[in-house]
Amino acid sequence: MDSIVRALRGIDRRLFLEKQLTFQNDLVWCVVCDIGSGQPPVTLFEWRDPRGEPLPLDSGIVERVQRMERDGERLAQRALDANARMVESQRRQSRDAYVEIARDMIPRIEDRRRPVFPRSQALRMSRDKRRAQGEKI
């Protein structure tokens, strides 16, 4: 690992290696760039195979960095733009899912004869008991 970190620092002194936890709870090695100027460090890429599985740490990570563009600010901006596109895509998918749920639920709410959620026998028995005790339900 030390030789890989030294090789990354030789390419650009702002690069470092970090193991990060992904949204799928995978631990994956990432090359991170400290862009400074009050910005948090930006992950440039995750070391994965084409199927998306995390790869063990080896010198291939340095070769991939060498093939990348060397301008740190443009790399950081590209990574920030890609992250913004991913966030917008996930928001759009979430919004579409909510629209689909609304299309299913609104007719059920408007049709008062049919309950939105099925009522259980235990609920009826509980209400009968409360009515028997004199509560107005």
N, CA, C and O atoms as CSV, one atom per row, in Angstrom:
chain,resi,resn,atom,element,x,y,z
A,1,MET,N,N,0.829,-1.194,0.000
A,1,MET,CA,C,0.000,0.000,0.000
A,1,MET,C,C,0.871,1.254,0.000
A,1,MET,O,O,0.552,2.230,-0.679
A,2,ASP,N,N,1.967,1.234,0.756
A,2,ASP,CA,C,2.829,2.413,0.813
A,2,ASP,C,C,3.410,2.754,-0.551
A,2,ASP,O,O,3.507,3.927,-0.910
A,3,SER,N,N,3.798,1.735,-1.314
A,3,SER,CA,C,4.365,2.002,-2.639
A,3,SER,C,C,3.301,2.585,-3.566
A,3,SER,O,O,3.608,3.439,-4.398
A,4,ILE,N,N,2.070,2.138,-3.433
A,4,ILE,CA,C,0.988,2.673,-4.268
A,4,ILE,C,C,0.711,4.125,-3.895
A,4,ILE,O,O,0.523,4.966,-4.774
A,5,VAL,N,N,0.686,4.425,-2.600
A,5,VAL,CA,C,0.459,5.810,-2.153
A,5,VAL,C,C,1.593,6.702,-2.650
A,5,VAL,O,O,1.341,7.819,-3.102
A,6,ARG,N,N,2.853,6.223,-2.573
A,6,ARG,CA,C,3.988,7.010,-3.071
A,6,ARG,C,C,3.855,7.258,-4.577
A,6,ARG,O,O,4.133,8.357,-5.057
A,7,ALA,N,N,3.428,6.233,-5.315
A,7,ALA,CA,C,3.269,6.389,-6.763
A,7,ALA,C,C,2.164,7.402,-7.077
A,7,ALA,O,O,2.295,8.204,-8.002
A,8,LEU,N,N,1.076,7.362,-6.303
A,8,LEU,CA,C,0.005,8.345,-6.508
A,8,LEU,C,C,0.495,9.748,-6.209
A,8,LEU,O,O,0.202,10.683,-6.955
A,9,ARG,N,N,1.246,9.903,-5.115
A,9,ARG,CA,C,1.801,11.219,-4.755
A,9,ARG,C,C,2.779,11.699,-5.826
A,9,ARG,O,O,2.901,12.904,-6.049
A,10,GLY,N,N,3.481,10.772,-6.494
A,10,GLY,CA,C,4.388,11.146,-7.580
A,10,GLY,C,C,3.630,11.690,-8.788
A,10,GLY,O,O,4.139,12.551,-9.506
A,11,ILE,N,N,2.418,11.191,-9.014
A,11,ILE,CA,C,1.597,11.678,-10.122
A,11,ILE,C,C,1.044,13.063,-9.793
A,11,ILE,O,O,1.129,13.989,-10.599
A,12,ASP,N,N,0.477,13.186,-8.593
A,12,ASP,CA,C,-0.067,14.473,-8.132
A,12,ASP,C,C,-0.028,14.438,-6.606
A,12,ASP,O,O,-0.519,13.490,-5.993
A,13,ARG,N,N,0.542,15.447,-6.006
A,13,ARG,CA,C,0.722,15.454,-4.552
A,13,ARG,C,C,-0.598,15.516,-3.798
A,13,ARG,O,O,-0.632,15.238,-2.599
A,14,ARG,N,N,-1.693,15.876,-4.479
A,14,ARG,CA,C,-3.002,15.975,-3.812
A,14,ARG,C,C,-3.759,14.648,-3.782
A,14,ARG,O,O,-4.799,14.552,-3.131
A,15,LEU,N,N,-3.265,13.638,-4.465
A,15,LEU,CA,C,-3.950,12.343,-4.520
A,15,LEU,C,C,-3.605,11.490,-3.309
A,15,LEU,O,O,-2.468,11.483,-2.837
A,16,PHE,N,N,-4.597,10.781,-2.823
A,16,PHE,CA,C,-4.353,9.811,-1.773
A,16,PHE,C,C,-5.334,8.665,-1.921
A,16,PHE,O,O,-6.311,8.758,-2.664
A,17,LEU,N,N,-5.063,7.590,-1.209
A,17,LEU,CA,C,-5.839,6.361,-1.291
A,17,LEU,C,C,-6.669,6.214,-0.028
A,17,LEU,O,O,-6.196,6.491,1.075
A,18,GLU,N,N,-7.907,5.777,-0.196
A,18,GLU,CA,C,-8.800,5.657,0.958
A,18,GLU,C,C,-9.757,4.494,0.722
A,18,GLU,O,O,-10.211,4.272,-0.400
A,19,LYS,N,N,-10.056,3.762,1.774
A,19,LYS,CA,C,-11.049,2.692,1.692
A,19,LYS,C,C,-12.379,3.281,2.141
A,19,LYS,O,O,-12.480,3.814,3.246
A,20,GLN,N,N,-13.402,3.188,1.292
A,20,GLN,CA,C,-14.695,3.792,1.581
A,20,GLN,C,C,-15.789,2.740,1.574
A,20,GLN,O,O,-15.697,1.719,0.892
A,21,LEU,N,N,-16.823,3.018,2.348
A,21,LEU,CA,C,-18.000,2.157,2.404
A,21,LEU,C,C,-19.024,2.695,1.413
A,21,LEU,O,O,-19.371,3.875,1.459
A,22,THR,N,N,-19.510,1.839,0.518
A,22,THR,CA,C,-20.457,2.273,-0.504
A,22,THR,C,C,-21.889,2.122,0.005
A,22,THR,O,O,-22.117,1.607,1.099
A,23,PHE,N,N,-22.844,2.572,-0.794
A,23,PHE,CA,C,-24.254,2.454,-0.436
A,23,PHE,C,C,-24.700,0.997,-0.359
A,23,PHE,O,O,-25.685,0.685,0.309
A,24,GLN,N,N,-23.979,0.099,-1.041
A,24,GLN,CA,C,-24.296,-1.329,-1.007
A,24,GLN,C,C,-23.531,-2.042,0.108
A,24,GLN,O,O,-23.496,-3.272,0.137
A,25,ASN,N,N,-22.924,-1.295,1.021
A,25,ASN,CA,C,-22.146,-1.825,2.144
A,25,ASN,C,C,-20.929,-2.624,1.695
A,25,ASN,O,O,-20.540,-3.588,2.354
A,26,ASP,N,N,-20.327,-2.228,0.577
A,26,ASP,CA,C,-19.074,-2.815,0.118
A,26,ASP,C,C,-17.936,-1.892,0.535
A,26,ASP,O,O,-18.083,-0.670,0.502
A,27,LEU,N,N,-16.805,-2.468,0.927
A,27,LEU,CA,C,-15.604,-1.676,1.153
A,27,LEU,C,C,-14.808,-1.678,-0.143
A,27,LEU,O,O,-14.466,-2.739,-0.664
A,28,VAL,N,N,-14.515,-0.496,-0.662
A,28,VAL,CA,C,-13.838,-0.384,-1.942
A,28,VAL,C,C,-12.734,0.674,-1.828
A,28,VAL,O,O,-12.907,1.700,-1.169
A,29,TRP,N,N,-11.594,0.406,-2.483
A,29,TRP,CA,C,-10.501,1.360,-2.504
A,29,TRP,C,C,-10.846,2.486,-3.458
A,29,TRP,O,O,-11.336,2.244,-4.561
A,30,CYS,N,N,-10.593,3.715,-3.038
A,30,CYS,CA,C,-10.903,4.890,-3.845
A,30,CYS,C,C,-9.677,5.790,-3.937
A,30,CYS,O,O,-8.906,5.916,-2.985
A,31,VAL,N,N,-9.512,6.410,-5.098
A,31,VAL,CA,C,-8.494,7.438,-5.256
A,31,VAL,C,C,-9.201,8.768,-5.045
A,31,VAL,O,O,-10.190,9.081,-5.707
A,32,VAL,N,N,-8.665,9.546,-4.097
A,32,VAL,CA,C,-9.310,10.787,-3.675
A,32,VAL,C,C,-8.341,11.934,-3.928
A,32,VAL,O,O,-7.131,11.794,-3.749
A,33,CYS,N,N,-8.896,13.080,-4.350
A,33,CYS,CA,C,-8.102,14.274,-4.617
A,33,CYS,C,C,-8.503,15.357,-3.632
A,33,CYS,O,O,-9.681,15.696,-3.519
A,34,ASP,N,N,-7.519,15.903,-2.914
A,34,ASP,CA,C,-7.763,17.019,-2.002
A,34,ASP,C,C,-7.621,18.295,-2.828
A,34,ASP,O,O,-6.505,18.745,-3.091
A,35,ILE,N,N,-8.754,18.880,-3.240
A,35,ILE,CA,C,-8.707,20.043,-4.134
A,35,ILE,C,C,-8.491,21.346,-3.392
A,35,ILE,O,O,-8.278,22.382,-4.021
A,36,GLY,N,N,-8.540,21.319,-2.070
A,36,GLY,CA,C,-8.262,22.515,-1.282
A,36,GLY,C,C,-9.344,23.572,-1.438
A,36,GLY,O,O,-10.493,23.253,-1.742
A,37,SER,N,N,-8.979,24.815,-1.231
A,37,SER,CA,C,-9.860,25.993,-1.345
A,37,SER,C,C,-11.187,25.803,-0.607
A,37,SER,O,O,-12.238,26.219,-1.095
A,38,GLY,N,N,-11.134,25.176,0.564
A,38,GLY,CA,C,-12.333,25.030,1.379
A,38,GLY,C,C,-13.297,23.947,0.921
A,38,GLY,O,O,-14.358,23.776,1.522
A,39,GLN,N,N,-12.952,23.218,-0.126
A,39,GLN,CA,C,-13.805,22.144,-0.643
A,39,GLN,C,C,-13.418,20.828,0.021
A,39,GLN,O,O,-12.244,20.613,0.322
A,40,PRO,N,N,-14.389,19.942,0.253
A,40,PRO,CA,C,-14.028,18.620,0.783
A,40,PRO,C,C,-13.309,17.805,-0.290
A,40,PRO,O,O,-13.478,18.075,-1.479
A,41,PRO,N,N,-12.512,16.816,0.107
A,41,PRO,CA,C,-11.837,15.962,-0.880
A,41,PRO,C,C,-12.859,15.278,-1.797
A,41,PRO,O,O,-13.960,14.930,-1.369
A,42,VAL,N,N,-12.476,15.096,-3.053
A,42,VAL,CA,C,-13.367,14.526,-4.065
A,42,VAL,C,C,-12.864,13.146,-4.464
A,42,VAL,O,O,-11.695,12.982,-4.813
A,43,THR,N,N,-13.752,12.149,-4.411
A,43,THR,CA,C,-13.404,10.807,-4.862
A,43,THR,C,C,-13.389,10.797,-6.382
A,43,THR,O,O,-14.403,11.076,-7.022
A,44,LEU,N,N,-12.239,10.476,-6.956
A,44,LEU,CA,C,-12.107,10.477,-8.416
A,44,LEU,C,C,-12.637,9.190,-9.031
A,44,LEU,O,O,-13.310,9.220,-10.061
A,45,PHE,N,N,-12.335,8.063,-8.402
A,45,PHE,CA,C,-12.911,6.807,-8.876
A,45,PHE,C,C,-12.781,5.741,-7.804
A,45,PHE,O,O,-11.966,5.835,-6.887
A,46,GLU,N,N,-13.624,4.717,-7.958
A,46,GLU,CA,C,-13.597,3.550,-7.079
A,46,GLU,C,C,-12.928,2.416,-7.841
A,46,GLU,O,O,-13.172,2.247,-9.036
A,47,TRP,N,N,-12.097,1.646,-7.173
A,47,TRP,CA,C,-11.354,0.553,-7.791
A,47,TRP,C,C,-12.253,-0.676,-7.842
A,47,TRP,O,O,-12.338,-1.439,-6.880
A,48,ARG,N,N,-12.930,-0.857,-8.993
A,48,ARG,CA,C,-13.889,-1.955,-9.185
A,48,ARG,C,C,-13.645,-2.622,-10.526
A,48,ARG,O,O,-13.013,-2.055,-11.417
A,49,ASP,N,N,-14.159,-3.841,-10.653
A,49,ASP,CA,C,-14.101,-4.525,-11.942
A,49,ASP,C,C,-15.292,-4.060,-12.793
A,49,ASP,O,O,-16.146,-3.329,-12.291
A,50,PRO,N,N,-15.368,-4.466,-14.066
A,50,PRO,CA,C,-16.466,-4.010,-14.927
A,50,PRO,C,C,-17.870,-4.372,-14.422
A,50,PRO,O,O,-18.841,-3.698,-14.765
A,51,ARG,N,N,-17.981,-5.428,-13.612
A,51,ARG,CA,C,-19.288,-5.802,-13.063
A,51,ARG,C,C,-19.657,-4.974,-11.839
A,51,ARG,O,O,-20.788,-5.043,-11.358
A,52,GLY,N,N,-18.695,-4.183,-11.328
A,52,GLY,CA,C,-18.966,-3.359,-10.158
A,52,GLY,C,C,-18.486,-3.937,-8.850
A,52,GLY,O,O,-18.730,-3.358,-7.792
A,53,GLU,N,N,-17.801,-5.077,-8.899
A,53,GLU,CA,C,-17.281,-5.714,-7.685
A,53,GLU,C,C,-15.977,-5.027,-7.261
A,53,GLU,O,O,-15.141,-4.728,-8.114
A,54,PRO,N,N,-15.787,-4.770,-5.956
A,54,PRO,CA,C,-14.529,-4.177,-5.493
A,54,PRO,C,C,-13.337,-5.077,-5.803
A,54,PRO,O,O,-13.404,-6.298,-5.663
A,55,LEU,N,N,-12.253,-4.446,-6.226
A,55,LEU,CA,C,-11.026,-5.181,-6.547
A,55,LEU,C,C,-10.031,-5.068,-5.401
A,55,LEU,O,O,-10.038,-4.074,-4.675
A,56,PRO,N,N,-9.160,-6.091,-5.223
A,56,PRO,CA,C,-8.097,-5.958,-4.227
A,56,PRO,C,C,-7.081,-4.912,-4.696
A,56,PRO,O,O,-6.919,-4.677,-5.893
A,57,LEU,N,N,-6.422,-4.310,-3.757
A,57,LEU,CA,C,-5.470,-3.249,-4.057
A,57,LEU,C,C,-4.243,-3.819,-4.754
A,57,LEU,O,O,-3.611,-4.750,-4.255
A,58,ASP,N,N,-3.908,-3.245,-5.929
A,58,ASP,CA,C,-2.690,-3.612,-6.636
A,58,ASP,C,C,-2.226,-2.428,-7.469
A,58,ASP,O,O,-2.835,-1.359,-7.425
A,59,SER,N,N,-1.159,-2.611,-8.223
A,59,SER,CA,C,-0.557,-1.503,-8.974
A,59,SER,C,C,-1.431,-1.050,-10.146
A,59,SER,O,O,-1.156,-0.004,-10.734
A,60,GLY,N,N,-2.448,-1.787,-10.493
A,60,GLY,CA,C,-3.348,-1.379,-11.578
A,60,GLY,C,C,-4.044,-0.066,-11.290
A,60,GLY,O,O,-4.415,0.665,-12.208
A,61,ILE,N,N,-4.220,0.230,-10.021
A,61,ILE,CA,C,-4.870,1.483,-9.643
A,61,ILE,C,C,-4.002,2.674,-10.058
A,61,ILE,O,O,-4.524,3.705,-10.481
A,62,VAL,N,N,-2.672,2.532,-9.937
A,62,VAL,CA,C,-1.753,3.603,-10.332
A,62,VAL,C,C,-1.781,3.760,-11.854
A,62,VAL,O,O,-1.768,4.882,-12.361
A,63,GLU,N,N,-1.820,2.648,-12.579
A,63,GLU,CA,C,-1.875,2.707,-14.036
A,63,GLU,C,C,-3.135,3.417,-14.508
A,63,GLU,O,O,-3.100,4.180,-15.473
A,64,ARG,N,N,-4.242,3.166,-13.828
A,64,ARG,CA,C,-5.493,3.838,-14.202
A,64,ARG,C,C,-5.393,5.336,-13.949
A,64,ARG,O,O,-5.873,6.134,-14.754
A,65,VAL,N,N,-4.773,5.725,-12.838
A,65,VAL,CA,C,-4.595,7.155,-12.554
A,65,VAL,C,C,-3.700,7.787,-13.610
A,65,VAL,O,O,-3.948,8.919,-14.024
A,66,GLN,N,N,-2.663,7.080,-14.056
A,66,GLN,CA,C,-1.768,7.623,-15.077
A,66,GLN,C,C,-2.486,7.832,-16.404
A,66,GLN,O,O,-2.138,8.744,-17.153
A,67,ARG,N,N,-3.475,7.008,-16.705
A,67,ARG,CA,C,-4.242,7.158,-17.943
A,67,ARG,C,C,-5.243,8.312,-17.864
A,67,ARG,O,O,-5.723,8.807,-18.883
A,68,MET,N,N,-5.546,8.727,-16.633
A,68,MET,CA,C,-6.526,9.795,-16.456
A,68,MET,C,C,-5.911,11.151,-16.792
A,68,MET,O,O,-4.695,11.308,-16.900
A,69,GLU,N,N,-6.790,12.100,-16.948
A,69,GLU,CA,C,-6.366,13.468,-17.182
A,69,GLU,C,C,-5.604,13.981,-15.965
A,69,GLU,O,O,-5.943,13.624,-14.836
A,70,ARG,N,N,-4.593,14.803,-16.169
A,70,ARG,CA,C,-3.725,15.230,-15.073
A,70,ARG,C,C,-4.179,16.526,-14.390
A,70,ARG,O,O,-3.724,16.825,-13.285
A,71,ASP,N,N,-5.043,17.279,-15.010
A,71,ASP,CA,C,-5.471,18.542,-14.417
A,71,ASP,C,C,-6.437,18.254,-13.272
A,71,ASP,O,O,-7.581,17.862,-13.499
A,72,GLY,N,N,-5.968,18.452,-12.044
A,72,GLY,CA,C,-6.752,18.109,-10.860
A,72,GLY,C,C,-8.060,18.869,-10.756
A,72,GLY,O,O,-9.074,18.304,-10.348
A,73,GLU,N,N,-8.050,20.146,-11.121
A,73,GLU,CA,C,-9.279,20.938,-11.002
A,73,GLU,C,C,-10.336,20.478,-12.003
A,73,GLU,O,O,-11.519,20.407,-11.668
A,74,ARG,N,N,-9.916,20.165,-13.229
A,74,ARG,CA,C,-10.890,19.662,-14.207
A,74,ARG,C,C,-11.390,18.283,-13.810
A,74,ARG,O,O,-12.567,17.971,-13.993
A,75,LEU,N,N,-10.501,17.453,-13.265
A,75,LEU,CA,C,-10.926,16.146,-12.777
A,75,LEU,C,C,-11.941,16.296,-11.653
A,75,LEU,O,O,-12.971,15.621,-11.636
A,76,ALA,N,N,-11.644,17.176,-10.728
A,76,ALA,CA,C,-12.554,17.400,-9.604
A,76,ALA,C,C,-13.891,17.929,-10.102
A,76,ALA,O,O,-14.943,17.496,-9.633
A,77,GLN,N,N,-13.859,18.860,-11.049
A,77,GLN,CA,C,-15.110,19.411,-11.575
A,77,GLN,C,C,-15.915,18.336,-12.304
A,77,GLN,O,O,-17.140,18.291,-12.195
A,78,ARG,N,N,-15.223,17.472,-13.047
A,78,ARG,CA,C,-15.915,16.389,-13.736
A,78,ARG,C,C,-16.569,15.434,-12.733
A,78,ARG,O,O,-17.699,14.989,-12.931
A,79,ALA,N,N,-15.841,15.127,-11.653
A,79,ALA,CA,C,-16.401,14.244,-10.626
A,79,ALA,C,C,-17.596,14.898,-9.940
A,79,ALA,O,O,-18.598,14.230,-9.681
A,80,LEU,N,N,-17.506,16.187,-9.645
A,80,LEU,CA,C,-18.634,16.896,-9.032
A,80,LEU,C,C,-19.841,16.924,-9.973
A,80,LEU,O,O,-20.976,16.752,-9.530
A,81,ASP,N,N,-19.599,17.138,-11.264
A,81,ASP,CA,C,-20.702,17.128,-12.235
A,81,ASP,C,C,-21.345,15.751,-12.334
A,81,ASP,O,O,-22.568,15.638,-12.414
A,82,ALA,N,N,-20.520,14.699,-12.328
A,82,ALA,CA,C,-21.064,13.334,-12.382
A,82,ALA,C,C,-21.892,13.035,-11.141
A,82,ALA,O,O,-22.940,12.397,-11.235
A,83,ASN,N,N,-21.431,13.491,-9.974
A,83,ASN,CA,C,-22.195,13.288,-8.748
A,83,ASN,C,C,-23.523,14.036,-8.807
A,83,ASN,O,O,-24.550,13.507,-8.382
A,84,ALA,N,N,-23.512,15.263,-9.330
A,84,ALA,CA,C,-24.750,16.038,-9.445
A,84,ALA,C,C,-25.734,15.344,-10.391
A,84,ALA,O,O,-26.935,15.310,-10.120
A,85,ARG,N,N,-25.227,14.785,-11.510
A,85,ARG,CA,C,-26.101,14.055,-12.434
A,85,ARG,C,C,-26.693,12.816,-11.768
A,85,ARG,O,O,-27.867,12.507,-11.971
A,86,MET,N,N,-25.884,12.100,-10.967
A,86,MET,CA,C,-26.369,10.909,-10.287
A,86,MET,C,C,-27.454,11.279,-9.273
A,86,MET,O,O,-28.474,10.595,-9.186
A,87,VAL,N,N,-27.245,12.351,-8.509
A,87,VAL,CA,C,-28.239,12.788,-7.523
A,87,VAL,C,C,-29.535,13.175,-8.224
A,87,VAL,O,O,-30.616,12.806,-7.763
A,88,GLU,N,N,-29.448,13.907,-9.324
A,88,GLU,CA,C,-30.643,14.306,-10.066
A,88,GLU,C,C,-31.365,13.087,-10.627
A,88,GLU,O,O,-32.595,13.040,-10.617
A,89,SER,N,N,-30.617,12.099,-11.116
A,89,SER,CA,C,-31.227,10.873,-11.631
A,89,SER,C,C,-31.975,10.135,-10.532
A,89,SER,O,O,-33.087,9.656,-10.753
A,90,GLN,N,N,-31.373,10.039,-9.349
A,90,GLN,CA,C,-32.046,9.347,-8.247
A,90,GLN,C,C,-33.274,10.122,-7.783
A,90,GLN,O,O,-34.280,9.519,-7.411
A,91,ARG,N,N,-33.204,11.447,-7.801
A,91,ARG,CA,C,-34.382,12.249,-7.447
A,91,ARG,C,C,-35.510,12.029,-8.447
A,91,ARG,O,O,-36.678,11.923,-8.071
A,92,ARG,N,N,-35.148,11.962,-9.721
A,92,ARG,CA,C,-36.153,11.746,-10.764
A,92,ARG,C,C,-36.805,10.368,-10.594
A,92,ARG,O,O,-38.023,10.240,-10.721
A,93,GLN,N,N,-36.002,9.342,-10.308
A,93,GLN,CA,C,-36.550,8.006,-10.084
A,93,GLN,C,C,-37.472,7.992,-8.865
A,93,GLN,O,O,-38.524,7.353,-8.884
A,94,SER,N,N,-37.080,8.685,-7.825
A,94,SER,CA,C,-37.904,8.763,-6.613
A,94,SER,C,C,-39.217,9.474,-6.907
A,94,SER,O,O,-40.282,9.025,-6.483
A,95,ARG,N,N,-39.139,10.578,-7.630
A,95,ARG,CA,C,-40.347,11.327,-7.986
A,95,ARG,C,C,-41.283,10.466,-8.832
A,95,ARG,O,O,-42.495,10.477,-8.619
A,96,ASP,N,N,-40.731,9.725,-9.785
A,96,ASP,CA,C,-41.556,8.842,-10.616
A,96,ASP,C,C,-42.235,7.765,-9.775
A,96,ASP,O,O,-43.392,7.420,-10.019
A,97,ALA,N,N,-41.514,7.233,-8.782
A,97,ALA,CA,C,-42.108,6.220,-7.901
A,97,ALA,C,C,-43.248,6.812,-7.079
A,97,ALA,O,O,-44.280,6.168,-6.891
A,98,TYR,N,N,-43.063,8.047,-6.585
A,98,TYR,CA,C,-44.128,8.699,-5.822
A,98,TYR,C,C,-45.357,8.971,-6.688
A,98,TYR,O,O,-46.489,8.848,-6.222
A,99,VAL,N,N,-45.133,9.337,-7.936
A,99,VAL,CA,C,-46.257,9.570,-8.852
A,99,VAL,C,C,-47.030,8.275,-9.062
A,99,VAL,O,O,-48.261,8.276,-9.083
A,100,GLU,N,N,-46.308,7.173,-9.215
A,100,GLU,CA,C,-46.969,5.884,-9.410
A,100,GLU,C,C,-47.793,5.505,-8.175
A,100,GLU,O,O,-48.909,5.000,-8.304
A,101,ILE,N,N,-47.248,5.748,-6.985
A,101,ILE,CA,C,-47.992,5.462,-5.755
A,101,ILE,C,C,-49.234,6.335,-5.674
A,101,ILE,O,O,-50.306,5.864,-5.295
A,102,ALA,N,N,-49.089,7.615,-6.032
A,102,ALA,CA,C,-50.237,8.529,-5.990
A,102,ALA,C,C,-51.325,8.093,-6.969
A,102,ALA,O,O,-52.512,8.167,-6.651
A,103,ARG,N,N,-50.927,7.640,-8.154
A,103,ARG,CA,C,-51.921,7.162,-9.137
A,103,ARG,C,C,-52.716,5.977,-8.592
A,103,ARG,O,O,-53.892,5.807,-8.914
A,104,ASP,N,N,-52.072,5.170,-7.776
A,104,ASP,CA,C,-52.743,4.016,-7.196
A,104,ASP,C,C,-53.616,4.415,-6.002
A,104,ASP,O,O,-54.714,3.882,-5.841
A,105,MET,N,N,-53.149,5.337,-5.169
A,105,MET,CA,C,-53.823,5.642,-3.913
A,105,MET,C,C,-54.948,6.666,-4.034
A,105,MET,O,O,-55.958,6.543,-3.342
A,106,ILE,N,N,-54.803,7.658,-4.881
A,106,ILE,CA,C,-55.808,8.741,-4.941
A,106,ILE,C,C,-57.196,8.213,-5.280
A,106,ILE,O,O,-58.155,8.621,-4.626
A,107,PRO,N,N,-57.361,7.330,-6.262
A,107,PRO,CA,C,-58.714,6.803,-6.500
A,107,PRO,C,C,-59.285,6.060,-5.287
A,107,PRO,O,O,-60.492,6.108,-5.049
A,108,ARG,N,N,-58.445,5.387,-4.532
A,108,ARG,CA,C,-58.924,4.681,-3.345
A,108,ARG,C,C,-59.378,5.666,-2.270
A,108,ARG,O,O,-60.361,5.418,-1.572
A,109,ILE,N,N,-58.667,6.777,-2.141
A,109,ILE,CA,C,-59.033,7.780,-1.147
A,109,ILE,C,C,-60.330,8.462,-1.540
A,109,ILE,O,O,-61.184,8.717,-0.691
A,110,GLU,N,N,-60.483,8.761,-2.836
A,110,GLU,CA,C,-61.680,9.454,-3.304
A,110,GLU,C,C,-62.914,8.557,-3.232
A,110,GLU,O,O,-64.021,9.054,-3.026
A,111,ASP,N,N,-62.745,7.257,-3.398
A,111,ASP,CA,C,-63.851,6.311,-3.313
A,111,ASP,C,C,-64.016,5.910,-1.848
A,111,ASP,O,O,-63.320,5.014,-1.369
A,112,ARG,N,N,-64.915,6.555,-1.150
A,112,ARG,CA,C,-65.061,6.385,0.302
A,112,ARG,C,C,-65.649,5.017,0.669
A,112,ARG,O,O,-65.540,4.612,1.827
A,113,ARG,N,N,-66.253,4.308,-0.248
A,113,ARG,CA,C,-66.837,3.008,0.072
A,113,ARG,C,C,-65.777,1.964,0.347
A,113,ARG,O,O,-66.014,1.018,1.098
A,114,ARG,N,N,-64.619,2.125,-0.251
A,114,ARG,CA,C,-63.558,1.137,-0.128
A,114,ARG,C,C,-62.438,1.729,0.734
A,114,ARG,O,O,-61.930,2.800,0.401
A,115,PRO,N,N,-62.041,1.086,1.810
A,115,PRO,CA,C,-60.977,1.641,2.659
A,115,PRO,C,C,-59.625,1.605,1.939
A,115,PRO,O,O,-59.369,0.742,1.100
A,116,VAL,N,N,-58.778,2.562,2.290
A,116,VAL,CA,C,-57.447,2.621,1.692
A,116,VAL,C,C,-56.641,1.394,2.121
A,116,VAL,O,O,-55.991,0.747,1.300
A,117,PHE,N,N,-56.692,1.088,3.410
A,117,PHE,CA,C,-55.986,-0.073,3.927
A,117,PHE,C,C,-57.010,-1.051,4.479
A,117,PHE,O,O,-58.003,-0.622,5.066
A,118,PRO,N,N,-56.804,-2.333,4.314
A,118,PRO,CA,C,-57.770,-3.297,4.836
A,118,PRO,C,C,-57.836,-3.223,6.362
A,118,PRO,O,O,-56.815,-3.071,7.033
A,119,ARG,N,N,-59.034,-3.331,6.889
A,119,ARG,CA,C,-59.236,-3.276,8.331
A,119,ARG,C,C,-59.292,-4.702,8.868
A,119,ARG,O,O,-59.857,-5.595,8.237
A,120,SER,N,N,-58.707,-4.897,10.021
A,120,SER,CA,C,-58.659,-6.240,10.583
A,120,SER,C,C,-59.838,-6.467,11.524
A,120,SER,O,O,-60.506,-5.523,11.947
A,121,GLN,N,N,-60.079,-7.730,11.842
A,121,GLN,CA,C,-61.133,-8.090,12.776
A,121,GLN,C,C,-60.783,-7.580,14.174
A,121,GLN,O,O,-61.681,-7.224,14.937
A,122,ALA,N,N,-59.500,-7.539,14.524
A,122,ALA,CA,C,-59.076,-7.041,15.831
A,122,ALA,C,C,-59.437,-5.565,15.994
A,122,ALA,O,O,-59.795,-5.135,17.091
A,123,LEU,N,N,-59.349,-4.786,14.916
A,123,LEU,CA,C,-59.736,-3.373,14.993
A,123,LEU,C,C,-61.227,-3.245,15.277
A,123,LEU,O,O,-61.631,-2.430,16.106
A,124,ARG,N,N,-62.046,-4.042,14.600
A,124,ARG,CA,C,-63.487,-3.996,14.832
A,124,ARG,C,C,-63.812,-4.378,16.268
A,124,ARG,O,O,-64.638,-3.735,16.916
A,125,MET,N,N,-63.156,-5.436,16.769
A,125,MET,CA,C,-63.422,-5.879,18.134
A,125,MET,C,C,-62.981,-4.811,19.146
A,125,MET,O,O,-63.653,-4.602,20.156
A,126,SER,N,N,-61.877,-4.149,18.883
A,126,SER,CA,C,-61.401,-3.080,19.768
A,126,SER,C,C,-62.388,-1.923,19.799
A,126,SER,O,O,-62.659,-1.361,20.860
A,127,ARG,N,N,-62.919,-1.571,18.651
A,127,ARG,CA,C,-63.901,-0.479,18.598
A,127,ARG,C,C,-65.206,-0.878,19.280
A,127,ARG,O,O,-65.823,-0.066,19.970
A,128,ASP,N,N,-65.625,-2.123,19.087
A,128,ASP,CA,C,-66.841,-2.589,19.770
A,128,ASP,C,C,-66.673,-2.510,21.286
A,128,ASP,O,O,-67.602,-2.119,21.992
A,129,LYS,N,N,-65.523,-2.870,21.779
A,129,LYS,CA,C,-65.253,-2.829,23.215
A,129,LYS,C,C,-65.302,-1.383,23.725
A,129,LYS,O,O,-65.870,-1.109,24.783
A,130,ARG,N,N,-64.698,-0.459,22.957
A,130,ARG,CA,C,-64.707,0.948,23.383
A,130,ARG,C,C,-66.123,1.525,23.344
A,130,ARG,O,O,-66.501,2.321,24.204
A,131,ARG,N,N,-66.889,1.121,22.355
A,131,ARG,CA,C,-68.294,1.585,22.293
A,131,ARG,C,C,-69.087,1.047,23.476
A,131,ARG,O,O,-69.916,1.749,24.055
A,132,ALA,N,N,-68.819,-0.221,23.828
A,132,ALA,CA,C,-69.524,-0.822,24.971
A,132,ALA,C,C,-69.180,-0.087,26.274
A,132,ALA,O,O,-69.989,-0.060,27.201
A,133,GLN,N,N,-67.980,0.509,26.345
A,133,GLN,CA,C,-67.587,1.255,27.528
A,133,GLN,C,C,-68.136,2.686,27.518
A,133,GLN,O,O,-67.927,3.443,28.466
A,134,GLY,N,N,-68.839,3.049,26.439
A,134,GLY,CA,C,-69.473,4.355,26.385
A,134,GLY,C,C,-68.758,5.400,25.558
A,134,GLY,O,O,-69.242,6.527,25.457
A,135,GLU,N,N,-67.623,5.069,24.962
A,135,GLU,CA,C,-66.929,6.038,24.121
A,135,GLU,C,C,-67.672,6.209,22.799
A,135,GLU,O,O,-68.250,5.262,22.266
A,136,LYS,N,N,-67.644,7.436,22.282
A,136,LYS,CA,C,-68.259,7.689,20.994
A,136,LYS,C,C,-67.171,7.603,19.925
A,136,LYS,O,O,-66.269,8.437,19.853
A,137,ILE,N,N,-67.291,6.551,19.087
A,137,ILE,CA,C,-66.300,6.339,18.026
A,137,ILE,C,C,-66.969,6.433,16.687
A,137,ILE,O,O,-66.312,6.284,15.657
